[in-house]
Amino acid sequence: MKRLFQILLLGVFVAGSSSATLQTKQQTFLQITDAGGQLIRGTSVQKFYERQIIATSFSGVTAGNAQVQFMMPSGGASATLANMQGSKETIPYAVFTNIVPAEPTWNVLSTVRLEAIRVISVQDANGSTSVTLQAERIGTTYYQNNLKTGIRTVSGKTGYDFKAGQTWNTF
């Protein structure tokens, strides 16, 4: 089951990073809070995702490893995350949101929630920052968007608690 979750989650991450170059113009935003519950401010000005981090690419879980890597434009969030690198302090949660344009707004395709997170590495070069996070729990929620009614419903959930070594679905 753990292996199946990892393969499914990797598919979400790979699809997220490669789809950004396709005609769908998929975008990914990261809402991340520090240990004090404060939003780590990113550079997004997109409506509903203001001040979140723009994830220009990301990749995910491999067998037996709960690390997530993503790229973002360099900025204040880069310094904040760099200061957390190697710290014993954990970030309570973070949520990646994958969206695509739709009239009159955006459709959410999926969200990936990480909990009990440590910043493993932060590398800044040429205006981009590469970040590696390690989470104790990762859960993905998939959405179905009805274009006629505008109603979004959950079409599936999958998650894994790496610390407990079991599936996780209470997110």
C-alpha positions as protocol buffer text, in pm:
chain_id: "A"
residue {
  index: 1
  type: MET
  ca { x: 0 y: 0 z: 0 }
}
residue {
  index: 2
  type: LYS
  ca { x: 285 y: 237 z: 88 }
}
residue {
  index: 3
  type: ARG
  ca { x: 448 y: 171 z: -249 }
}
residue {
  index: 4
  type: LEU
  ca { x: 118 y: 227 z: -433 }
}
residue {
  index: 5
  type: PHE
  ca { x: 67 y: 561 z: -256 }
}
residue {
  index: 6
  type: GLN
  ca { x: 420 y: 669 z: -343 }
}
residue {
  index: 7
  type: ILE
  ca { x: 371 y: 586 z: -709 }
}
residue {
  index: 8
  type: LEU
  ca { x: 36 y: 771 z: -718 }
}
residue {
  index: 9
  type: LEU
  ca { x: 178 y: 1075 z: -541 }
}
residue {
  index: 10
  type: LEU
  ca { x: 482 y: 1080 z: -767 }
}
residue {
  index: 11
  type: GLY
  ca { x: 241 y: 1086 z: -1062 }
}
residue {
  index: 12
  type: VAL
  ca { x: 70 y: 1394 z: -919 }
}
residue {
  index: 13
  type: PHE
  ca { x: 403 y: 1571 z: -874 }
}
residue {
  index: 14
  type: VAL
  ca { x: 536 y: 1475 z: -1216 }
}
residue {
  index: 15
  type: ALA
  ca { x: 208 y: 1576 z: -1381 }
}
residue {
  index: 16
  type: GLY
  ca { x: 219 y: 1905 z: -1194 }
}
residue {
  index: 17
  type: SER
  ca { x: 568 y: 1991 z: -1305 }
}
residue {
  index: 18
  type: SER
  ca { x: 534 y: 1879 z: -1667 }
}
residue {
  index: 19
  type: SER
  ca { x: 181 y: 2010 z: -1723 }
}
residue {
  index: 20
  type: ALA
  ca { x: 292 y: 2364 z: -1652 }
}
residue {
  index: 21
  type: THR
  ca { x: 447 y: 2372 z: -1997 }
}
residue {
  index: 22
  type: LEU
  ca { x: 140 y: 2234 z: -2171 }
}
residue {
  index: 23
  type: GLN
  ca { x: -143 y: 2442 z: -2312 }
}
residue {
  index: 24
  type: THR
  ca { x: -348 y: 2401 z: -1991 }
}
residue {
  index: 25
  type: LYS
  ca { x: -126 y: 2657 z: -1815 }
}
residue {
  index: 26
  type: GLN
  ca { x: -149 y: 2467 z: -1489 }
}
residue {
  index: 27
  type: GLN
  ca { x: -15 y: 2663 z: -1196 }
}
residue {
  index: 28
  type: THR
  ca { x: 90 y: 2545 z: -852 }
}
residue {
  index: 29
  type: PHE
  ca { x: 79 y: 2753 z: -536 }
}
residue {
  index: 30
  type: LEU
  ca { x: 217 y: 2669 z: -194 }
}
residue {
  index: 31
  type: GLN
  ca { x: 60 y: 2788 z: 127 }
}
residue {
  index: 32
  type: ILE
  ca { x: 302 y: 2722 z: 410 }
}
residue {
  index: 33
  type: THR
  ca { x: 289 y: 2834 z: 771 }
}
residue {
  index: 34
  type: ASP
  ca { x: 573 y: 2860 z: 1018 }
}
residue {
  index: 35
  type: ALA
  ca { x: 572 y: 2706 z: 1366 }
}
residue {
  index: 36
  type: GLY
  ca { x: 401 y: 3020 z: 1499 }
}
residue {
  index: 37
  type: GLY
  ca { x: 112 y: 2976 z: 1255 }
}
residue {
  index: 38
  type: GLN
  ca { x: 215 y: 3270 z: 1034 }
}
residue {
  index: 39
  type: LEU
  ca { x: 199 y: 3246 z: 655 }
}
residue {
  index: 40
  type: ILE
  ca { x: 542 y: 3238 z: 494 }
}
residue {
  index: 41
  type: ARG
  ca { x: 485 y: 3506 z: 232 }
}
residue {
  index: 42
  type: GLY
  ca { x: 549 y: 3429 z: -131 }
}
residue {
  index: 43
  type: THR
  ca { x: 527 y: 3644 z: -441 }
}
residue {
  index: 44
  type: SER
  ca { x: 190 y: 3538 z: -586 }
}
residue {
  index: 45
  type: VAL
  ca { x: -60 y: 3808 z: -679 }
}
residue {
  index: 46
  type: GLN
  ca { x: -309 y: 3559 z: -829 }
}
residue {
  index: 47
  type: LYS
  ca { x: -660 y: 3614 z: -688 }
}
residue {
  index: 48
  type: PHE
  ca { x: -736 y: 3371 z: -403 }
}
residue {
  index: 49
  type: TYR
  ca { x: -366 y: 3276 z: -384 }
}
residue {
  index: 50
  type: GLU
  ca { x: -223 y: 3616 z: -289 }
}
residue {
  index: 51
  type: ARG
  ca { x: 107 y: 3610 z: -100 }
}
residue {
  index: 52
  type: GLN
  ca { x: 145 y: 3235 z: -146 }
}
residue {
  index: 53
  type: ILE
  ca { x: 459 y: 3082 z: -291 }
}
residue {
  index: 54
  type: ILE
  ca { x: 457 y: 3014 z: -665 }
}
residue {
  index: 55
  type: ALA
  ca { x: 595 y: 2665 z: -721 }
}
residue {
  index: 56
  type: THR
  ca { x: 746 y: 2672 z: -1069 }
}
residue {
  index: 57
  type: SER
  ca { x: 810 y: 2297 z: -1053 }
}
residue {
  index: 58
  type: PHE
  ca { x: 799 y: 2019 z: -800 }
}
residue {
  index: 59
  type: SER
  ca { x: 868 y: 1649 z: -769 }
}
residue {
  index: 60
  type: GLY
  ca { x: 781 y: 1412 z: -497 }
}
residue {
  index: 61
  type: VAL
  ca { x: 804 y: 1102 z: -298 }
}
residue {
  index: 62
  type: THR
  ca { x: 1026 y: 812 z: -395 }
}
residue {
  index: 63
  type: ALA
  ca { x: 1022 y: 466 z: -240 }
}
residue {
  index: 64
  type: GLY
  ca { x: 1060 y: 490 z: 137 }
}
residue {
  index: 65
  type: ASN
  ca { x: 1134 y: 863 z: 132 }
}
residue {
  index: 66
  type: ALA
  ca { x: 892 y: 1141 z: 226 }
}
residue {
  index: 67
  type: GLN
  ca { x: 1087 y: 1426 z: 68 }
}
residue {
  index: 68
  type: VAL
  ca { x: 931 y: 1680 z: -167 }
}
residue {
  index: 69
  type: GLN
  ca { x: 1138 y: 1910 z: -386 }
}
residue {
  index: 70
  type: PHE
  ca { x: 1012 y: 2229 z: -547 }
}
residue {
  index: 71
  type: MET
  ca { x: 1142 y: 2539 z: -721 }
}
residue {
  index: 72
  type: MET
  ca { x: 1020 y: 2891 z: -656 }
}
residue {
  index: 73
  type: PRO
  ca { x: 1121 y: 3245 z: -749 }
}
residue {
  index: 74
  type: SER
  ca { x: 1380 y: 3383 z: -507 }
}
residue {
  index: 75
  type: GLY
  ca { x: 1244 y: 3625 z: -251 }
}
residue {
  index: 76
  type: GLY
  ca { x: 1166 y: 3671 z: 116 }
}
residue {
  index: 77
  type: ALA
  ca { x: 1024 y: 3321 z: 146 }
}
residue {
  index: 78
  type: SER
  ca { x: 1362 y: 3185 z: 31 }
}
residue {
  index: 79
  type: ALA
  ca { x: 1538 y: 3350 z: 325 }
}
residue {
  index: 80
  type: THR
  ca { x: 1270 y: 3239 z: 571 }
}
residue {
  index: 81
  type: LEU
  ca { x: 1296 y: 2878 z: 458 }
}
residue {
  index: 82
  type: ALA
  ca { x: 1679 y: 2895 z: 451 }
}
residue {
  index: 83
  type: ASN
  ca { x: 1676 y: 3004 z: 816 }
}
residue {
  index: 84
  type: MET
  ca { x: 1469 y: 2694 z: 900 }
}
residue {
  index: 85
  type: GLN
  ca { x: 1708 y: 2460 z: 719 }
}
residue {
  index: 86
  type: GLY
  ca { x: 1855 y: 2200 z: 952 }
}
residue {
  index: 87
  type: SER
  ca { x: 1647 y: 2324 z: 1245 }
}
residue {
  index: 88
  type: LYS
  ca { x: 1467 y: 2088 z: 1479 }
}
residue {
  index: 89
  type: GLU
  ca { x: 1166 y: 2320 z: 1443 }
}
residue {
  index: 90
  type: THR
  ca { x: 887 y: 2164 z: 1239 }
}
residue {
  index: 91
  type: ILE
  ca { x: 643 y: 2342 z: 1015 }
}
residue {
  index: 92
  type: PRO
  ca { x: 290 y: 2233 z: 1111 }
}
residue {
  index: 93
  type: TYR
  ca { x: 154 y: 2208 z: 758 }
}
residue {
  index: 94
  type: ALA
  ca { x: 184 y: 2316 z: 396 }
}
residue {
  index: 95
  type: VAL
  ca { x: -56 y: 2279 z: 103 }
}
residue {
  index: 96
  type: PHE
  ca { x: 33 y: 2266 z: -266 }
}
residue {
  index: 97
  type: THR
  ca { x: -268 y: 2361 z: -483 }
}
residue {
  index: 98
  type: ASN
  ca { x: -270 y: 2270 z: -853 }
}
residue {
  index: 99
  type: ILE
  ca { x: -505 y: 2484 z: -1063 }
}
residue {
  index: 100
  type: VAL
  ca { x: -591 y: 2538 z: -1430 }
}
residue {
  index: 101
  type: PRO
  ca { x: -769 y: 2833 z: -1592 }
}
residue {
  index: 102
  type: ALA
  ca { x: -1143 y: 2807 z: -1647 }
}
residue {
  index: 103
  type: GLU
  ca { x: -1411 y: 3066 z: -1711 }
}
residue {
  index: 104
  type: PRO
  ca { x: -1485 y: 3271 z: -1508 }
}
residue {
  index: 105
  type: THR
  ca { x: -1215 y: 3165 z: -1258 }
}
residue {
  index: 106
  type: TRP
  ca { x: -972 y: 2877 z: -1194 }
}
residue {
  index: 107
  type: ASN
  ca { x: -1042 y: 2509 z: -1134 }
}
residue {
  index: 108
  type: VAL
  ca { x: -860 y: 2328 z: -856 }
}
residue {
  index: 109
  type: LEU
  ca { x: -732 y: 1992 z: -982 }
}
residue {
  index: 110
  type: SER
  ca { x: -573 y: 1867 z: -663 }
}
residue {
  index: 111
  type: THR
  ca { x: -419 y: 1965 z: -333 }
}
residue {
  index: 112
  type: VAL
  ca { x: -124 y: 1799 z: -163 }
}
residue {
  index: 113
  type: ARG
  ca { x: -111 y: 1848 z: 214 }
}
residue {
  index: 114
  type: LEU
  ca { x: 212 y: 1794 z: 405 }
}
residue {
  index: 115
  type: GLU
  ca { x: 222 y: 1786 z: 786 }
}
residue {
  index: 116
  type: ALA
  ca { x: 503 y: 1790 z: 1043 }
}
residue {
  index: 117
  type: ILE
  ca { x: 758 y: 1922 z: 795 }
}
residue {
  index: 118
  type: ARG
  ca { x: 1131 y: 1985 z: 822 }
}
residue {
  index: 119
  type: VAL
  ca { x: 1329 y: 2198 z: 578 }
}
residue {
  index: 120
  type: ILE
  ca { x: 1609 y: 1975 z: 451 }
}
residue {
  index: 121
  type: SER
  ca { x: 1778 y: 2207 z: 202 }
}
residue {
  index: 122
  type: VAL
  ca { x: 1742 y: 2547 z: 38 }
}
residue {
  index: 123
  type: GLN
  ca { x: 1961 y: 2644 z: -258 }
}
residue {
  index: 124
  type: ASP
  ca { x: 1934 y: 2982 z: -427 }
}
residue {
  index: 125
  type: ALA
  ca { x: 2078 y: 3043 z: -774 }
}
residue {
  index: 126
  type: ASN
  ca { x: 1998 y: 3268 z: -1070 }
}
residue {
  index: 127
  type: GLY
  ca { x: 1672 y: 3404 z: -929 }
}
residue {
  index: 128
  type: SER
  ca { x: 1530 y: 3063 z: -840 }
}
residue {
  index: 129
  type: THR
  ca { x: 1529 y: 2876 z: -513 }
}
residue {
  index: 130
  type: SER
  ca { x: 1528 y: 2497 z: -487 }
}
residue {
  index: 131
  type: VAL
  ca { x: 1376 y: 2364 z: -163 }
}
residue {
  index: 132
  type: THR
  ca { x: 1361 y: 2012 z: -21 }
}
residue {
  index: 133
  type: LEU
  ca { x: 1106 y: 1939 z: 250 }
}
residue {
  index: 134
  type: GLN
  ca { x: 1052 y: 1620 z: 446 }
}
residue {
  index: 135
  type: ALA
  ca { x: 706 y: 1552 z: 587 }
}
residue {
  index: 136
  type: GLU
  ca { x: 578 y: 1295 z: 835 }
}
residue {
  index: 137
  type: ARG
  ca { x: 240 y: 1283 z: 657 }
}
residue {
  index: 138
  type: ILE
  ca { x: 143 y: 1355 z: 297 }
}
residue {
  index: 139
  type: GLY
  ca { x: -213 y: 1348 z: 164 }
}
residue {
  index: 140
  type: THR
  ca { x: -351 y: 1422 z: -181 }
}
residue {
  index: 141
  type: THR
  ca { x: -708 y: 1528 z: -255 }
}
residue {
  index: 142
  type: TYR
  ca { x: -836 y: 1514 z: -613 }
}
residue {
  index: 143
  type: TYR
  ca { x: -1127 y: 1730 z: -729 }
}
residue {
  index: 144
  type: GLN
  ca { x: -1394 y: 1707 z: -996 }
}
residue {
  index: 145
  type: ASN
  ca { x: -1507 y: 2046 z: -1130 }
}
residue {
  index: 146
  type: ASN
  ca { x: -1854 y: 2074 z: -1287 }
}
residue {
  index: 147
  type: LEU
  ca { x: -1809 y: 2344 z: -1551 }
}
residue {
  index: 148
  type: LYS
  ca { x: -2185 y: 2402 z: -1590 }
}
residue {
  index: 149
  type: THR
  ca { x: -2270 y: 2452 z: -1223 }
}
residue {
  index: 150
  type: GLY
  ca { x: -1932 y: 2567 z: -1096 }
}
residue {
  index: 151
  type: ILE
  ca { x: -1949 y: 2313 z: -815 }
}
residue {
  index: 152
  type: ARG
  ca { x: -1628 y: 2138 z: -710 }
}
residue {
  index: 153
  type: THR
  ca { x: -1648 y: 1799 z: -538 }
}
residue {
  index: 154
  type: VAL
  ca { x: -1386 y: 1567 z: -397 }
}
residue {
  index: 155
  type: SER
  ca { x: -1331 y: 1277 z: -636 }
}
residue {
  index: 156
  type: GLY
  ca { x: -1067 y: 1093 z: -432 }
}
residue {
  index: 157
  type: LYS
  ca { x: -817 y: 1105 z: -149 }
}
residue {
  index: 158
  type: THR
  ca { x: -500 y: 917 z: -75 }
}
residue {
  index: 159
  type: GLY
  ca { x: -238 y: 968 z: 192 }
}
residue {
  index: 160
  type: TYR
  ca { x: 39 y: 811 z: 394 }
}
residue {
  index: 161
  type: ASP
  ca { x: 175 y: 864 z: 745 }
}
residue {
  index: 162
  type: PHE
  ca { x: 546 y: 790 z: 719 }
}
residue {
  index: 163
  type: LYS
  ca { x: 606 y: 810 z: 1094 }
}
residue {
  index: 164
  type: ALA
  ca { x: 331 y: 558 z: 1175 }
}
residue {
  index: 165
  type: GLY
  ca { x: 398 y: 352 z: 862 }
}
residue {
  index: 166
  type: GLN
  ca { x: 33 y: 339 z: 755 }
}
residue {
  index: 167
  type: THR
  ca { x: -222 y: 500 z: 528 }
}
residue {
  index: 168
  type: TRP
  ca { x: -354 y: 840 z: 632 }
}
residue {
  index: 169
  type: ASN
  ca { x: -689 y: 988 z: 533 }
}
residue {
  index: 170
  type: THR
  ca { x: -782 y: 1234 z: 810 }
}
residue {
  index: 171
  type: PHE
  ca { x: -680 y: 1546 z: 621 }
}
